[in-house]
Amino acid sequence: MERILEEAVRSGRGVLREGTVATYIPELAKSDPAALAAACCGIDGSIRSAGDTATRITVQSISKMASLGLALNICREDLVFSRVGVEPSADPFNSIMRLEMRAPHRPQNPLINSGAILVLSLLPFRDSNERLEAVLGVMKKMSGNNHMSVNEAVAASERNTSDRNRSLGYFLRSVEAMEGNVENILDTYFRQCAIECTVRDLAVMGATLASGGVNPLNGDRVFSSRTSIILRALMQTCGLYDGSGDFAVRVGFPAKSGVGGGIMGSVPGRAGVAVVGPALDARGNSIGGIRTLEILSEKLSLRVL
Ligand code: GLU
């Protein structure tokens, strides 16, 4: 297993030069484009890893799985999906175009930015801090890592350069698709995106979803099996934005990416498989990470499609 992980990371390193780290959030520009790591956590809790495993990244969009899972834990499924769709968008993660062009102005799915912001508005908490603590709590339960915390420098960096996400939030409120204080909702969003993790954390989070919502390290139930099915289905169809189809062909299991360079994969009934590699392709997905997962999928027969 270690040998296969190392071989896959070596192959992933071969394409790193074709990618670049995200710079639209200035603090992310400091990430190391040469870092690459992979980890696998079986649903029996056994963990193996290779590469630059000490690298810490911010989860960014991977946090959307925790906030959506939290919303499904608290609110009725039909209520959540009456406010946000479940269809792939084929648009970039921060696109505003379809939101305006189609009535009702409902975000296409909960994994693009507009959908994730809307999901946060459904959570019944008093303020941004309470809401953030709840999302962070879910992520800690998914990873079994109680020390997870927010990188406030990255959160501030995004907050200061967030014209697009602010536009999405205010647009949603202007067409009455979303209620609440937009600035408070965005504050939670920026901070949940800035939660730090390692490749190991991501692998355990993926394994929790793979095992039907039960954390394999401590046996804690985080989500119902129904919620796990919904989260994995959305990861499969929308998890890599407008690169989801290409990823399905090349890798073939549910996964969620983030512009910090992480990808959290989940192979139902088997394992969580994750990569960390901040050099991104043109769609904002880890370029070396996808290559690494492609090799792992083939060598370990992880394809579910
Ligand atoms: N915080 C990022 C943003 O809203 C998340 C995007 C991503 O990871 O894809 O732009």
Residues whose N, C-alpha, C, O or C-beta is under 5 A from the ligand:
A	BS01	LIG	Q60 S61 F93 N113 C193 S257 G258 V259 G260
